[in-house]
Amino acid sequence: MLQMNDTSTGYMIDSKMTTPVYKFAEGDSDFDTADLQPVALKYYSDDNGLLSLPFAISQPVTYINNKLAQQAGLDVSNPPTTFAEVVDWANTIHEKTGAYGFSMNMVDSWILEELSASHGELIATPDNGRGGKAVTGVNMTSATQLDMFQKIADMFKDGVALNPGTDSSSMTTAFTSNKVGVVLTSSASYTSMLPDNSSKNVTIAQFPHDDANKDAGTPIGGNSLWIVAAEHSEAEQKATWEFGKYMMTPHAQAVFAKASGNLFANTKAADEAEGKEILQDPNVKVFYDQLATNPSTSVSLGARTGAYPSIRKDVMASFNEVVGGSKDLKTAMQEAQTQSAKDIATYNKAAGK
């Protein structure tokens, strides 16, 4: 069994080194895909069925430092839900308290992708690789994207936002020590994002999104379990399937979610003692509410391509040039698209696509 992150799905499919889960699940009464979170089921499936087991799930969310927000006169019981509101909160916190108003993951282009998807924009073309055709390009220059990306770059350049660079721990430390007010990052970071180690000091809001766009949503993060066929006998693969089934049971999922901070993929885990305990925290409930309302569209499922590592490197390199002031946003993002297309073409050729 091989555990791989969400963005490795395209590569795993192209590798042809695994046996799809649906081949084991057919006729197995101990496993029911109806129990899985719908968006996770769709994310890890093709037209034939489930390819891997969605063992752990995460979502991008908005973290609000209650102390700083309240000092700035903001109402944490009515947190920001749109991107414009997030920017307003960040500017207000910075102006009123002197602390940083905003920060986000800058290791790669993940947050830029999530903002794109949550506002109805495809990350890759055609159709995020979800329509049966291989991805050939990247979309990072729509009017909606450029508007949001420019506002983020301006906050960094104006000192409103903390740029953690490749060290996300600096963002976490700044948030928990009351030095940054609003952070966009993963739900899986929750247990490490508690000022004074108390959930009462943080408010979680759903990731900024466009409610009016029915395709918009937030692609899941996390990882899945693949059954490796290469150099493994049928008996070994069946034994691996049995283990995988156990890891997807409600109890195992609830225990793992409680211990790790990941979201359970088996919806029945909510009925387990550990699941009930998790959901008593109103912040955690926001994670699951967002997951439950996430549509299964080409946009909200994110891009599927084995070239993901190169794409993220290309986009973030260009965005950092904007943040650093060496290039204007549109030029930089167009260059990211050009370089990404080259890297995708190289990957597709190697993969025989």
C-alpha positions as CSV (number, residue, x, y, z in Angstrom):
1,M,0.0,0.0,0.0
2,L,1.3,3.4,-0.9
3,Q,0.1,6.7,0.7
4,M,0.3,9.6,-1.7
5,N,-0.9,13.2,-1.4
6,D,-3.8,14.6,-3.4
7,T,-1.9,16.3,-6.1
8,S,0.0,13.0,-6.9
9,T,-3.3,11.5,-8.2
10,G,-2.6,12.3,-11.9
11,Y,0.9,10.8,-11.7
12,M,-0.3,7.7,-9.9
13,I,-2.9,7.1,-12.7
14,D,-0.3,7.6,-15.4
15,S,2.2,5.2,-13.6
16,K,-0.1,2.2,-14.2
17,M,1.6,0.6,-11.2
18,T,-1.6,0.2,-9.1
19,T,-4.8,-1.8,-9.1
20,P,-7.9,0.5,-8.9
21,V,-9.9,0.1,-5.7
22,Y,-13.1,-0.5,-7.7
23,K,-11.8,-3.8,-8.8
24,F,-11.7,-5.0,-5.2
25,A,-14.8,-3.2,-4.1
26,E,-17.1,-4.7,-6.7
27,G,-19.3,-7.3,-4.9
28,D,-17.6,-6.6,-1.5
29,S,-20.5,-6.0,1.0
30,D,-18.1,-4.8,3.6
31,F,-17.3,-1.6,1.6
32,D,-19.8,0.9,0.5
33,T,-18.7,4.0,-1.4
34,A,-22.0,5.7,-0.4
35,D,-20.4,6.1,3.0
36,L,-17.6,8.3,1.6
37,Q,-17.7,12.1,1.5
38,P,-19.1,12.8,-2.0
39,V,-16.4,15.2,-3.1
40,A,-13.6,12.8,-1.9
41,L,-15.2,10.0,-3.8
42,K,-15.3,12.0,-6.9
43,Y,-11.8,13.4,-6.5
44,Y,-10.2,10.0,-6.4
45,S,-12.4,8.3,-9.1
46,D,-12.4,8.0,-12.8
47,D,-15.3,7.0,-15.1
48,N,-14.9,3.4,-14.0
49,G,-15.0,4.0,-10.2
50,L,-12.8,4.6,-7.2
51,L,-9.1,4.5,-7.8
52,S,-7.7,4.9,-4.3
53,L,-9.0,5.2,-0.8
54,P,-9.4,8.8,0.4
55,F,-7.8,8.1,3.8
56,A,-7.3,11.7,5.0
57,I,-8.9,14.9,3.9
58,S,-8.2,18.6,4.5
59,Q,-9.7,21.9,3.4
60,P,-8.4,25.4,3.1
61,V,-10.0,27.7,5.7
62,T,-9.7,31.1,7.2
63,Y,-8.1,31.4,10.7
64,I,-8.9,34.5,12.7
65,N,-7.0,35.6,15.8
66,N,-9.8,36.6,18.2
67,K,-7.6,38.9,20.3
68,L,-6.4,41.0,17.4
69,A,-9.8,41.1,15.6
70,Q,-11.5,42.2,18.8
71,Q,-8.9,44.9,19.5
72,A,-9.6,46.2,16.0
73,G,-13.3,46.4,16.7
74,L,-14.3,43.5,14.5
75,D,-17.1,41.0,15.3
76,V,-15.7,37.4,15.3
77,S,-19.2,36.0,15.5
78,N,-19.7,37.4,12.0
79,P,-16.4,36.5,10.3
80,P,-15.4,37.3,6.7
81,T,-16.6,34.9,4.0
82,T,-15.7,36.8,0.8
83,F,-12.2,37.7,-0.3
84,A,-13.0,41.4,-0.2
85,E,-14.0,41.0,3.4
86,V,-10.8,39.1,4.2
87,V,-8.8,42.0,2.8
88,D,-10.9,44.6,4.7
89,W,-10.3,42.7,8.0
90,A,-6.6,42.4,7.3
91,N,-6.3,46.1,6.6
92,T,-8.4,47.0,9.7
93,I,-6.4,44.8,12.0
94,H,-3.1,46.2,10.7
95,E,-4.3,49.8,11.0
96,K,-5.9,49.5,14.5
97,T,-3.4,47.2,16.2
98,G,-0.1,47.5,14.3
99,A,0.1,43.7,13.9
100,Y,0.2,42.0,10.6
101,G,-3.3,41.7,9.2
102,F,-2.8,38.7,6.9
103,S,-0.7,35.8,6.0
104,M,-1.0,32.6,3.9
105,N,1.0,29.6,2.8
106,M,3.7,30.7,0.4
107,V,5.6,27.4,0.0
108,D,3.8,26.8,-3.3
109,S,0.8,28.1,-5.3
110,W,-1.8,26.1,-3.4
111,I,-3.6,29.1,-1.9
112,L,-3.7,30.8,-5.3
113,E,-5.2,27.7,-6.8
114,E,-7.8,27.5,-4.0
115,L,-8.8,31.1,-4.4
116,S,-9.2,30.5,-8.1
117,A,-11.4,27.5,-7.6
118,S,-13.5,29.1,-4.9
119,H,-14.3,31.8,-7.3
120,G,-15.2,29.5,-10.2
121,E,-11.9,29.6,-12.1
122,L,-10.3,26.5,-13.6
123,I,-6.7,26.0,-12.5
124,A,-5.7,24.1,-15.6
125,T,-7.0,23.7,-19.2
126,P,-8.9,22.0,-20.6
127,D,-11.5,21.4,-17.9
128,N,-8.9,20.8,-15.1
129,G,-8.1,17.5,-16.8
130,R,-11.4,16.2,-15.7
131,G,-13.1,15.8,-19.1
132,G,-11.1,12.9,-20.4
133,K,-8.5,15.1,-22.1
134,A,-5.0,15.6,-20.7
135,V,-4.1,19.0,-19.2
136,T,-2.1,21.1,-21.6
137,G,-2.0,24.5,-19.8
138,V,-2.6,26.5,-16.7
139,N,-5.0,29.4,-16.1
140,M,-3.7,32.2,-13.9
141,T,-4.6,35.4,-15.7
142,S,-8.4,35.7,-15.6
143,A,-9.7,39.1,-14.4
144,T,-10.9,37.5,-11.2
145,Q,-7.6,35.9,-10.5
146,L,-5.5,39.0,-11.3
147,D,-7.7,41.2,-9.0
148,M,-7.3,38.8,-6.0
149,F,-3.6,38.1,-6.6
150,Q,-2.9,41.9,-6.9
151,K,-4.6,42.6,-3.6
152,I,-2.5,39.9,-1.9
153,A,0.7,41.2,-3.5
154,D,-0.2,44.7,-2.4
155,M,-0.7,43.6,1.2
156,F,2.7,42.0,1.2
157,K,4.4,45.1,-0.3
158,D,2.6,47.5,2.0
159,G,3.5,45.6,5.2
160,V,-0.1,44.6,5.9
161,A,0.8,41.0,5.4
162,L,3.5,38.7,6.8
163,N,5.3,36.8,4.0
164,P,6.5,33.5,5.6
165,G,8.3,32.4,2.5
166,T,9.1,28.7,2.5
167,D,9.0,28.5,6.3
168,S,5.3,28.1,7.2
169,S,6.2,27.7,10.9
170,S,6.9,31.4,11.0
171,M,3.3,32.1,10.0
172,T,2.1,29.7,12.6
173,T,4.2,31.2,15.4
174,A,3.2,34.7,14.4
175,F,-0.5,33.8,14.6
176,T,-0.3,32.0,17.9
177,S,1.7,34.8,19.4
178,N,-0.9,37.4,18.4
179,K,1.2,39.0,15.7
180,V,-1.0,38.2,12.7
181,G,-4.8,38.5,12.5
182,V,-6.0,36.5,9.5
183,V,-4.4,33.4,7.9
184,L,-5.4,31.3,5.0
185,T,-4.2,27.8,5.4
186,S,-5.2,24.1,5.9
187,S,-7.7,22.7,8.3
188,A,-5.1,20.1,9.1
189,S,-3.1,22.9,10.8
190,Y,-5.8,23.5,13.4
191,T,-4.1,22.0,16.4
192,S,-1.0,24.0,15.8
193,M,-2.9,27.3,15.2
194,L,-4.3,27.9,18.7
195,P,-3.1,31.1,20.4
196,D,-2.3,30.3,24.0
197,N,-3.1,26.7,23.1
198,S,-6.9,27.3,23.3
199,S,-9.5,26.9,20.6
200,K,-11.4,29.8,22.3
201,N,-8.8,32.2,21.0
202,V,-9.3,31.4,17.3
203,T,-12.4,31.6,15.0
204,I,-12.5,29.5,11.9
205,A,-14.4,30.7,8.9
206,Q,-15.0,29.1,5.6
207,F,-12.5,29.8,2.9
208,P,-13.3,33.0,1.0
209,H,-15.6,32.1,-1.9
210,D,-18.2,33.3,-4.4
211,D,-21.6,32.1,-3.4
212,A,-23.1,33.1,-6.7
213,N,-21.0,30.8,-8.7
214,K,-22.4,27.2,-8.6
215,D,-19.2,25.7,-10.0
216,A,-17.0,27.3,-7.3
217,G,-15.6,25.2,-4.5
218,T,-12.4,24.3,-2.6
219,P,-10.4,21.3,-3.9
220,I,-9.6,18.9,-1.1
221,G,-6.2,18.3,0.3
222,G,-4.9,15.3,2.2
223,N,-3.9,11.9,0.9
224,S,-5.2,8.6,-0.3
225,L,-4.1,4.9,-0.2
226,W,-3.2,3.1,-3.4
227,I,-2.9,-0.7,-3.8
228,V,0.4,-1.3,-5.6
229,A,0.2,-4.0,-8.3
230,A,3.7,-3.9,-9.6
231,E,5.7,-6.9,-8.2
232,H,3.0,-7.9,-5.9
233,S,0.9,-11.1,-6.1
234,E,-2.9,-11.2,-6.3
235,A,-2.9,-12.6,-2.7
236,E,-0.8,-9.7,-1.5
237,Q,-3.0,-7.2,-3.2
238,K,-6.1,-8.8,-1.7
239,A,-4.5,-8.6,1.8
240,T,-3.7,-5.0,1.2
241,W,-7.3,-4.4,0.3
242,E,-8.5,-5.9,3.6
243,F,-6.2,-3.6,5.5
244,G,-7.3,-0.6,3.4
245,K,-11.0,-1.4,4.1
246,Y,-10.2,-1.4,7.8
247,M,-8.5,2.0,7.6
248,M,-11.7,3.3,6.0
249,T,-14.1,2.0,8.7
250,P,-16.0,4.6,10.7
251,H,-14.0,3.8,13.9
252,A,-10.6,3.9,12.3
253,Q,-11.4,7.1,10.5
254,A,-12.7,8.8,13.7
255,V,-9.7,7.8,15.7
256,F,-7.3,9.0,13.0
257,A,-9.1,12.3,12.5
258,K,-9.0,13.0,16.3
259,A,-5.3,12.2,16.5
260,S,-4.1,13.9,13.3
261,G,-6.4,16.9,12.6
262,N,-7.4,15.5,9.2
263,L,-11.0,15.2,8.3
264,F,-12.6,11.8,8.1
265,A,-13.6,10.6,4.7
266,N,-16.2,8.1,6.0
267,T,-19.3,10.1,6.9
268,K,-20.4,7.5,9.5
269,A,-17.3,8.4,11.6
270,A,-19.5,11.2,12.9
271,D,-21.5,8.6,14.8
272,E,-18.4,7.2,16.6
273,A,-17.5,8.5,20.1
274,E,-14.4,10.1,18.8
275,G,-16.3,11.7,15.9
276,K,-18.9,13.1,18.1
277,E,-16.2,14.6,20.3
278,I,-14.5,16.2,17.4
279,L,-17.7,17.8,16.1
280,Q,-18.4,19.4,19.5
281,D,-15.8,22.1,18.6
282,P,-17.7,24.7,16.6
283,N,-14.5,25.5,14.7
284,V,-14.1,21.9,13.5
285,K,-17.8,21.8,12.5
286,V,-17.0,24.6,10.0
287,F,-14.5,22.3,8.3
288,Y,-17.1,19.6,7.8
289,D,-19.8,22.1,6.9
290,Q,-17.6,23.4,4.1
291,L,-16.7,19.9,3.0
292,A,-20.4,18.9,2.9
293,T,-21.4,21.8,0.7
294,N,-18.5,21.5,-1.7
295,P,-19.8,20.8,-5.1
296,S,-18.3,18.0,-7.3
297,T,-17.6,20.1,-10.4
298,S,-14.5,20.2,-12.6
299,V,-13.6,23.5,-10.9
300,S,-14.0,22.4,-7.3
301,L,-12.3,19.1,-7.9
302,G,-9.1,20.9,-8.9
303,A,-6.6,20.0,-11.6
304,R,-5.5,16.4,-12.4
305,T,-2.1,16.2,-13.9
306,G,1.2,14.5,-13.1
307,A,3.0,17.8,-13.8
308,Y,1.6,19.4,-10.6
309,P,5.0,19.8,-8.8
310,S,6.4,21.7,-11.8
311,I,3.2,23.8,-12.2
312,R,3.3,24.9,-8.5
313,K,7.0,25.8,-8.7
314,D,6.4,27.9,-11.9
315,V,3.4,29.8,-10.6
316,M,4.9,30.6,-7.2
317,A,8.2,31.7,-8.7
318,S,6.3,34.2,-10.8
319,F,4.2,35.3,-8.0
320,N,7.2,35.9,-5.8
321,E,8.6,38.2,-8.5
322,V,5.4,40.3,-8.2
323,V,5.6,40.3,-4.4
324,G,9.3,41.3,-4.6
325,G,8.4,44.2,-7.0
326,S,10.5,43.0,-9.9
327,K,7.6,42.3,-12.3
328,D,4.0,43.4,-12.8
329,L,1.4,40.8,-12.0
330,K,0.0,40.2,-15.5
331,T,3.4,39.8,-17.1
332,A,4.5,37.4,-14.3
333,M,1.4,35.3,-14.4
334,Q,1.6,35.0,-18.2
335,E,5.2,33.9,-17.9
336,A,4.0,31.3,-15.3
337,Q,1.5,30.0,-17.8
338,T,4.0,29.8,-20.6
339,Q,6.6,27.9,-18.5
340,S,3.9,25.6,-17.0
341,A,2.7,24.7,-20.5
342,K,6.3,23.7,-21.4
343,D,6.6,21.6,-18.3
344,I,3.2,20.0,-18.9
345,A,4.2,19.1,-22.5
346,T,7.4,17.5,-21.3
347,Y,5.5,15.5,-18.7
348,N,2.8,14.4,-21.1
349,K,5.4,13.3,-23.7
350,A,7.2,11.2,-21.0
351,A,3.8,9.7,-19.8
352,G,2.8,8.9,-23.4
353,K,-0.2,11.2,-23.4
